[in-house]
């Protein structure tokens, strides 16, 4: 094989590899942007549902119930953390 052809083949492989890497990176950034928008959509919908401004479709009732339960658990955990921090600060 000629040196020129070998260098050309290597260059082509490097270019294709860098194009593939760029596409994977672009896809990862788009996935992240989509995740952020889906989170924003869910948050806004949840607020509207909590305020009674949108009806919760039956197909989503179970998921909404799970979210409510997790919100209650999170609030309980926050209160426990606050209690423990207050208790710790009174010990010093």
N, C-alpha and C positions, 0 to 999 in steps of 0.2 A: 504494500500500500504506500502511496506517495505521501510524503510529509504534508503537503498542501491539503490533500484530501482528508488526512487524519485531523489536521487543525480545523478544517472546515466542519467536520463531523463533531468534534469536541465543542466548537463554538455553538453549533446548532443545539446540541444537548444542553449546554449551559443556558442558552436563551430560552429553550422550552422549559427547562427547570425553573428559571426565574419567573417565567410567565405563569407557570403552575403555582409557584409560591405566592405570587401577587394575587392570583385569583382566590387562593385559599384564604389569604389575609383579608381580601375584600369581602368574601363570604362570611368570615368570622365577625368583621365589623358590622355587616348588615344583620347578622343574627343577633348581635348585641343590641343594635338599634331597635330591631323588632321586639326583643325581650323588654326593652324599656317602654316602648309604646304599648305593648300588651299589658304591662304592669299599670301604666297610666290609665288605660282603658278600664281595666278591672277596678282600679281605685275610684275612678269617676263613677262607674256604674254602681259600685258599692255605696258610695255616698248618696246617689240618687235613690237607690233602693231603701237605704236607711231613712231618708227623708220622706219616703212614700211617693216620690215623684215619678217612679217607674214601677210597673208591676214585674214581679219576678216570675218568669216562665216556669211552669211545673218542672221542666227538664233541669232547671238550675236550682231548684229548692234545696236539694240535698247538699249541693256545694255551698250555697249561701248559709245553710245551717252549720256546716263545718267551719266556714269562715267566722261566723258568730261565736262558735265555741272556742276557736283559737284566739279570737279577740278577747274573750273573757279570761282565758288562761293567761294571755299576755298581760292583761291588766292586773290580774292576781300576782303574777311574777314581779311586775313593776312595784306593786305595793309591798311585797315581801322584801325586795331589794331596798326600798326606801326605809322600811322598818329596821332591817339589819344595819344599814348605814347609820341610822339615827342611834341605834343601840351601840354600835362600835364607837361613834363619836362621843357618846356619853361616858364611855369607859376610860377615855384618855383625859 
